[in-house]
């Protein structure tokens, strides 16, 4: 409970006065992130047995196919009235960026994570996953020019300490009971 309280206090600190928590739809964005995090965590916990049966590569192909189908369905529904031709009339650079994001930010990391889940388990993958938010923040600041002030840095650090503390305490508890 202590580690969870620490992690959420870091998030509260960012929402209380951080530079990144500004805008009209912060509450909606935060709610959507929480929902996505819940389902992502659930999928990691439940995927271990399926990855063991199917193998990491096949499991990832099935998961990516399902996700691709959902994205394509959303694309069709969002462009139903305006026509797909209007949606496809974008500069080639947009399609190149989309393809790079799909391959390097979605498909390859998904394969790597699912293979790691099958080999080293969800706890070890979660520990390694603590690097992802830091990398995302660094890229957002450098590439996108996102605001990131001292309070944001402090809140992020406090949250990561809480997550790290939970991971260490959980591992110790499992070692003691084993």
Buried (B, 14 or more C-beta within 10 A) or exposed (E): EEBEEBBEBBBEBBBEEBBBBEEEEEEEEBEEEEEEEEEEEEEBEEBBEBBEEBBBEEBBBEBBEEEEEEEEEEEEEEBEEEEEEEEEEEEEEEEEEEEEEBEEEEBEEBBBBBBBBBEEEBEBBBBEBEEEEEEEBEEBBEEEEBEBEEBBBBBBEBBBBBBBBBBEEEEEEEEEEE
